[in-house]
């Protein structure tokens, strides 16, 4: 479960049950109630009660089993998809998630009315809202209670908060055809700019379009710093993008002409959806427009570390340069674009600690204005690992249909090549496969890290966790071998 989603669940018992379920799913062998109780700092009696509650609530195909006073999770074909969906459903029942979901849809509800809808006291609701206040502080936002519940602060940071909450691979709005049309329009724009190799993450674009649509319709407009507007609006690529963006907003979502600020925000925010591969890199603008010394500073930062890991400056240096330039530009909107999930940072440090430490040290000694250095070091580590791994031999053909944060996606591809050797792999990074792709690619197995539409697919589909466990890799290898 993503960090912010877990924070939105207030009920301690529900949080504990999620942690227990994740522990059982990650364990290679059955675990004792004492081991679980020690890790969660509660009594064994509480854990036994929790295990019974979880087992009663689990969907068909998932079962908690007991053997010699040890517990394990039995998955009957449902796999990780069922576990993830069960946890997401717990999130949807969280009072704070319901309030946030209402806010993004423009609903203005008072504290007394919310208390009545949620069947809790006003005192309990205000206690829950105090937790939301703490979360919002991380986004430089404030929570207002009167006359109705409302989030106040920079519109950029409001949108980033809503994106982080609502963007998941189980998004309930992902079927909306209008967003698919807008996405296709953005791809056409990229191709018109001779950027056909640029990869834009499908799921992230859909999430951003959903949020932008609702914020504009509720009259929550963006204000972009003038220095960004001045640096962007004279570019031919921006003018073409703005015309295309306005056309699709009007024809598809019935939103009339939007402000220059909204156009610039979309032009810059699209960088948050770029997937970096060894064959593609993209910069919206050269960062020299803001800082004459930027190119020298970026080069002085990147080259020593890249030389260390690649025995010289790699041919794909431009990919790293693009990532840093794009992050610095996104920072002009808000440094929150630098952030990574804690679970991703932990996984990267566990698997690639030495590389991570080198990037972090370089950032600490650099003149670049990076706010969340540990997060950017994580992203750079993922890119480094991604490009250090070569392709493997071509035999059994597995197609990975993936979505996620751009640098994480590159890192995940590298992990796949390490964990699943001696097979032919294909990657579809920015959308689900259509009938033509399925026919032309001749795939034996599909693997996805989000719930795919399987109506066109005859082959088996394996559900990969968002942050894959060793158990995932083992199950996948067993499927391939069999």
C-alpha atoms as one frame of an Amber mdcrd trajectory, in Angstrom:
protein
   0.000   0.000   0.000   1.260   3.451  -0.870   2.403   5.602   2.052  -0.289
   8.270   1.925  -3.048   5.682   1.540  -1.962   3.928   4.709  -1.909   7.251
   6.577  -5.498   7.924   5.519  -6.691   4.834   7.386  -7.368   6.013  10.930
  -8.646   2.847  12.577  -5.645   1.250  14.329  -7.166  -2.225  14.088  -7.596
  -1.914  10.324  -4.020  -0.642   9.949  -2.766  -3.553  12.009  -4.756  -6.039
   9.921  -3.234  -4.630   6.717   0.262  -4.987   8.169  -0.464  -8.572   9.248
  -1.781  -9.445   5.802   1.313  -7.938   4.166   3.595  -9.819   6.563   1.894
 -13.134   5.759   2.077 -12.412   2.037   5.791 -11.556   2.200   6.767 -14.508
   4.384   8.448 -17.466   2.696   7.522 -19.731   5.612   4.630 -19.747   8.129
   4.984 -17.249  10.997   4.015 -17.400  14.653   1.606 -15.078  16.436   4.441
 -14.192  18.824   6.615 -13.032  15.908   3.794 -10.886  14.516   2.884  -9.510
  17.961   6.508  -8.571  18.653   6.832  -6.696  15.352   3.563  -4.807  15.844
   4.047  -4.263  19.599   0.714  -5.760  20.671  -0.338  -8.864  22.580  -0.562
 -12.344  21.075  -4.257 -12.373  22.024  -4.818  -9.264  19.891  -3.039 -10.876
  16.927  -5.138 -14.038  17.175  -8.280 -11.892  17.152  -6.973  -9.897  14.182
  -6.191 -13.067  12.233  -9.758 -14.296  12.739 -11.176 -10.941  11.616  -8.965
 -10.880   8.512  -9.844 -14.460   7.573 -13.576 -13.729   7.886 -13.266 -10.663
   5.640 -10.998 -12.109   2.939 -12.558 -12.720  -0.482 -13.010 -16.181  -1.954
  -9.664 -17.574  -3.003  -7.726 -16.179  -0.026  -7.503 -18.038   3.257  -5.385
 -17.800   6.405  -4.245 -21.285   7.372  -2.804 -22.568  10.637  -0.212 -25.330
  10.944   1.591 -26.263  14.155   0.592 -22.897  15.716   2.085 -21.110  12.714
   0.084 -19.078  10.191   0.386 -18.631   6.434  -1.655 -17.177   3.590  -3.142
 -19.613   1.103  -3.837 -18.093  -2.321  -6.041 -20.163  -4.606  -5.361 -18.653
  -8.079  -6.392 -15.185  -6.889  -2.775 -14.168  -6.166  -1.529 -10.698  -5.378
  -4.290  -8.980  -7.334  -6.855 -10.213  -4.823  -4.734  -9.106  -1.881  -4.120
  -5.660  -3.343  -7.790  -5.214  -4.198  -8.823  -6.244  -0.680  -6.485  -3.625
   0.829  -7.708  -0.948  -1.607 -11.304  -1.669  -0.589 -10.304  -1.035   3.022
  -8.955   2.348   1.919 -12.190   3.212   0.115 -14.054   2.648   3.390 -11.808
   5.079   5.278 -13.705   8.222   6.388 -10.799  10.447   5.309 -10.675   8.914
   1.835 -14.416   9.493   1.427 -13.989  13.144   2.433 -11.047  13.688   0.049
 -12.896  11.961  -2.778 -15.844  14.290  -2.206 -13.564  17.337  -2.209 -12.031
  16.433  -5.571 -15.568  16.164  -6.934 -16.355  19.667  -5.664 -18.699  18.680
  -2.829 -18.946  21.185   0.044 -20.080  19.366   3.192 -20.111  20.639   6.776
 -18.590  18.803   9.737 -22.032  17.965  11.249 -23.289  16.608   7.904 -20.157
  14.513   7.411 -20.485  13.113  10.950 -24.047  12.104  10.154 -23.092  10.511
   6.806 -20.222   8.554   8.359 -22.223   7.525  11.461 -19.646   8.927  13.859
 -19.651  11.750  16.387 -18.407  15.227  15.487 -15.680  14.803  18.114 -14.457
  11.603  16.438 -14.585  13.250  13.027 -12.497  16.205  14.217  -9.980  13.748
  15.636  -9.772  12.109  12.205  -9.449  15.503  10.530  -6.542  16.333  12.834
  -4.699  13.396  11.232  -5.519  14.762   7.787  -4.121  18.129   8.884  -0.771
  16.487   9.631  -0.697  14.847   6.196  -1.531  18.157   4.509   1.336  19.890
   6.309   3.693  17.815   4.150   2.125  19.534   1.139   2.157  23.025   2.684
  -1.650  22.909   2.802  -4.192  23.747   5.496  -7.549  22.256   6.396 -10.518
  24.597   6.929 -13.573  23.380   8.885 -16.087  26.212   8.397 -18.511  26.773
   6.811 -17.623  23.433   5.170 -14.549  21.220   5.051 -12.058  22.628   2.543
  -8.362  22.299   1.703  -6.575  25.632   1.358  -3.186  26.509  -0.103  -1.285
  26.653  -3.374  -3.341  25.165  -6.201  -0.261  23.353  -7.539   0.245  21.628
  -4.198  -3.491  20.924  -3.878  -3.412  19.142  -7.217  -0.274  17.215  -6.270
  -1.948  16.083  -3.035  -5.084  14.925  -4.855  -2.922  13.176  -7.448  -0.972
  11.279  -4.780  -4.207  10.176  -3.091  -6.230   9.261  -6.154  -3.541   7.894
  -8.458  -3.404   4.141  -8.086  -3.468   1.192 -10.403  -7.002   0.474  -9.259
  -8.292   3.894 -10.315 -12.071   3.909 -10.588 -12.059   6.477 -13.380  -9.609
   4.702 -15.670 -12.356   3.386 -18.000 -13.447   6.900 -19.020 -13.083   7.010
 -22.803 -12.653  10.792 -22.884  -9.308  10.495 -21.102  -8.150   7.899 -23.619
  -8.916  10.404 -26.382  -6.939  13.118 -24.603  -4.051  10.734 -24.087  -4.081
   9.861 -27.803  -4.011  13.582 -28.555  -0.912  14.055 -26.401   0.811  11.177
 -28.183  -0.063  12.746 -31.545   1.425  16.011 -30.275   4.656  14.230 -29.305
   4.863  12.618 -32.741   4.257  15.960 -34.453   7.293  17.288 -32.561   9.422
  14.399 -33.802   9.355  12.916 -30.311   7.857   9.576 -31.335  10.266   7.727
 -29.024   9.167   9.642 -25.939   7.296   7.393 -23.496   4.458   8.989 -21.531
   2.963   6.940 -18.718  -0.664   6.201 -19.511  -1.928   5.804 -15.943  -0.270
   8.971 -14.661  -1.594  11.075 -17.536  -5.123   9.800 -16.938  -4.844  10.661
 -13.246  -3.598  14.183 -13.987  -6.325  14.757 -16.585  -8.979  13.651 -14.107
  -7.716  16.053 -11.448  -7.224  18.998 -13.805 -10.716  18.529 -15.248 -12.414
  18.588 -11.854 -10.345  21.473 -10.467 -11.093  23.666 -13.494 -14.790  22.777
 -13.452 -14.931  23.757  -9.758 -13.187  27.084 -10.522  -9.918  26.183  -8.809
  -7.439  27.722 -11.218  -3.681  27.449 -11.293  -1.222  30.318 -11.011   2.189
  29.573 -12.491   5.259  31.683 -11.580   5.894  34.357 -14.196   9.456  33.141
 -14.805   8.086  29.819 -16.065   5.524  31.518 -18.295   8.215  33.787 -19.767
  10.575  30.854 -20.369   7.964  28.596 -21.974   5.409  30.576 -23.962   7.725
  31.728 -26.766   8.662  28.144 -27.681   7.089  26.757 -30.862   6.562  23.396
 -29.163   4.519  25.075 -26.419   2.334  26.904 -28.946   1.551  23.653 -30.755
   0.918  21.895 -27.438  -1.375  24.694 -26.192  -3.490  24.586 -29.367  -3.784
  20.804 -29.144  -4.539  20.895 -25.404  -7.248  23.554 -25.793  -8.803  21.675
 -28.695  -9.096  18.426 -26.771 -10.318  20.065 -23.561 -13.096  21.772 -25.490
 -14.089  18.956 -27.833 -13.729  16.085 -25.387 -14.414  17.498 -21.906 -16.491
  20.562 -22.889 -14.045  22.899 -21.155 -13.694  26.167 -23.046 -10.455  28.106
 -23.512  -8.275  27.875 -20.406  -5.773  30.436 -19.159  -2.132  30.592 -20.186
  -1.286  29.498 -16.626  -3.302  26.290 -17.100  -1.646  25.649 -20.468   1.850
  26.154 -19.021   1.030  23.964 -16.014  -0.037  21.117 -18.322   3.038  21.596
 -20.523   5.372  21.360 -17.534   3.408  18.760 -15.524   3.565  16.339 -18.450
   7.217  15.892 -17.455   5.911  13.995 -14.422   4.659  11.317 -16.829   7.849
  10.830 -18.878   9.331   7.340 -18.731  13.110   7.396 -19.127  14.666   4.629
 -21.220  18.024   4.264 -22.923  16.329   5.087 -26.228  14.298   8.103 -25.139
  14.812  11.343 -23.276  12.864  14.572 -23.369  13.286  18.065 -21.969  10.433
  20.569 -22.197  12.947  23.434 -22.190  16.649  23.891 -21.591  17.122  24.852
 -17.940  19.643  27.489 -19.041  16.628  29.754 -19.517  16.491  30.021 -15.718
  20.150  29.673 -14.835  23.018  30.446 -17.212  25.303  28.129 -15.240  22.817
  25.240 -15.133  24.405  23.148 -17.871  27.846  23.369 -16.244  26.420  22.587
 -12.784  24.449  19.598 -14.048  27.469  18.243 -15.898  29.705  18.725 -12.831
  27.158  16.789 -10.768  26.449  13.919 -13.166  29.746  13.061 -14.835  31.809
  11.954 -11.778  29.139   9.474 -10.658  28.365   8.199 -14.144  32.088   7.733
 -14.798  32.294   5.661 -11.624  29.535   3.248 -12.642  29.869   3.136 -16.414
  33.655   3.309 -16.872  33.354   6.574 -18.761  30.528   8.880 -19.800  27.757
   6.651 -21.201  26.069   7.267 -24.535  22.780   7.776 -22.701  24.164  10.658
 -20.605  21.382  12.769 -22.134  18.781  10.673 -20.287  20.264  11.576 -16.891
  20.663  15.189 -17.996  17.011  15.271 -19.098  15.836  13.828 -15.788  17.717
  16.432 -13.726  16.654  19.307 -16.006  13.034  18.174 -15.855  13.090  17.809
 -12.058  14.546  21.307 -11.676  11.792  22.686 -13.918   9.058  20.792 -12.041
  10.561  22.206  -8.836   9.579  25.650 -10.108   5.992  24.463  -9.630   6.665
  22.566  -6.388   9.571  20.458  -5.037   6.983  17.783  -4.188   7.576  16.394
  -7.692  10.938  15.120  -6.403   9.305  12.782  -3.885   9.349   8.984  -4.023
   7.342   6.474  -2.021   9.027   5.317   1.174   8.539   1.686   0.179  10.390
   2.347  -3.091  13.242   4.096  -1.248  13.515   1.155   1.144  13.585  -1.345
  -1.723  16.249   0.624  -3.600  18.444   0.955  -0.495  18.084  -2.752   0.213
  19.072  -3.779  -3.322  21.401  -0.969  -4.484  22.747   0.737  -1.371  26.229
   1.538  -2.702  24.893   3.257  -5.848  22.333   5.152  -3.761  25.001   6.408
  -1.343  27.156   7.695  -4.213  24.287   9.706  -5.683  23.257  11.039  -2.271
  26.827  12.152  -1.530  27.025  13.852  -4.935  23.743  15.686  -4.293  24.904
  16.844  -0.868  28.059  18.303  -2.415  26.321  19.764  -5.453  25.228  23.370
  -6.052  21.963  22.114  -7.593  18.904  23.295  -5.682  17.420  19.894  -4.829
  15.137  19.875  -1.759  14.444  16.152  -1.215  17.928  14.790  -1.842  17.193
  11.243  -0.659  14.266  10.991  -3.063  16.209  12.260  -6.079  19.123   9.968
  -5.150  16.611   7.103  -5.207  15.438   8.042  -8.702  18.994   8.380 -10.009
  19.876   5.006  -8.483  16.953   3.397 -10.280  18.048   4.909 -13.593  21.639
   3.771 -13.005  20.619   0.185 -12.268  18.260   0.207 -15.245  21.004   1.128
 -17.705  23.655  -1.149 -16.217  21.752  -4.283 -17.148  21.823  -5.692 -20.660
  19.074  -7.612 -22.374  18.889 -11.386 -21.971  18.513 -14.228 -24.412  15.262
 -14.688 -26.327  13.251 -17.816 -25.568   9.919 -17.951 -23.770   8.161 -14.614
 -24.447   6.790 -12.604 -21.507   5.123  -9.218 -22.004   5.269  -6.854 -19.024
   2.504  -4.233 -19.072   3.679  -1.681 -16.543   2.728   1.656 -15.076   4.327
   3.722 -12.323   6.546   6.646 -11.476   8.944   7.251 -14.350  12.287   6.422
 -12.728  10.739   3.556 -10.767   9.531   2.074 -14.029  13.061   2.076 -15.426
  14.306   0.437 -12.215  11.539  -2.169 -12.336  12.505  -3.105 -15.898  16.085
  -3.666 -14.724  14.878  -5.845 -11.831  12.742  -7.889 -14.209  15.769  -8.593
 -16.390  17.736  -9.666 -13.322  14.998 -11.745 -11.699  13.609 -13.358 -14.878
  16.644 -14.445 -16.942  16.756 -16.565 -20.092  13.430 -15.407 -21.488  12.408
 -12.976 -24.176  10.735  -9.936 -22.600   8.694  -7.104 -24.078   7.555  -4.006
 -22.246   4.432  -1.943 -22.827   4.909   1.122 -20.649   2.317   3.651 -21.561
  -0.961   1.887 -22.253  -2.738  -1.440 -22.321  -2.205  -3.737 -25.312  -4.672
  -3.522 -28.185  -5.627  -6.355 -30.539  -2.930  -5.466 -33.089  -0.155  -5.365
 -30.482  -1.259  -8.711 -29.016  -1.300 -10.363 -32.467   2.001  -8.906 -33.686
   3.954  -9.550 -30.480   3.215 -13.292 -30.121   3.331 -13.391 -26.316   3.269
 -16.517 -24.104   2.482 -14.743 -20.810   1.341 -11.274 -19.777   2.526  -9.726
 -16.495   0.949  -6.477 -15.239   1.397  -4.314 -12.151  -2.172  -2.996 -12.398
  -5.520  -4.716 -13.145  -5.558  -5.121 -16.931  -8.561  -5.364 -19.197  -8.251
  -9.024 -20.231 -11.160  -9.208 -22.701  -8.787  -9.328 -25.707  -6.216 -11.610
 -24.081  -6.276 -15.403 -24.368  -2.947 -15.916 -22.601  -2.525 -16.129 -18.856
  -2.083 -12.830 -16.980   0.101 -12.741 -13.856  -0.527  -9.902 -11.383   2.715
  -8.369 -10.114   2.753  -6.345  -6.881   3.480  -2.625  -7.194   6.699  -3.220
  -5.261   7.370  -6.884  -6.114   8.286  -9.319  -3.380  10.723 -12.205  -3.731
   7.655 -14.394  -3.560   6.311 -12.692  -6.727   9.492 -13.428  -8.647   9.516
 -17.038  -7.471   5.889 -17.604  -8.512   6.533 -15.985 -11.875   9.594 -18.148
 -12.516   7.594 -21.254 -11.606   4.885 -20.297 -14.116   7.493 -19.820 -16.843
   9.207 -23.131 -16.060   5.908 -25.006 -16.030
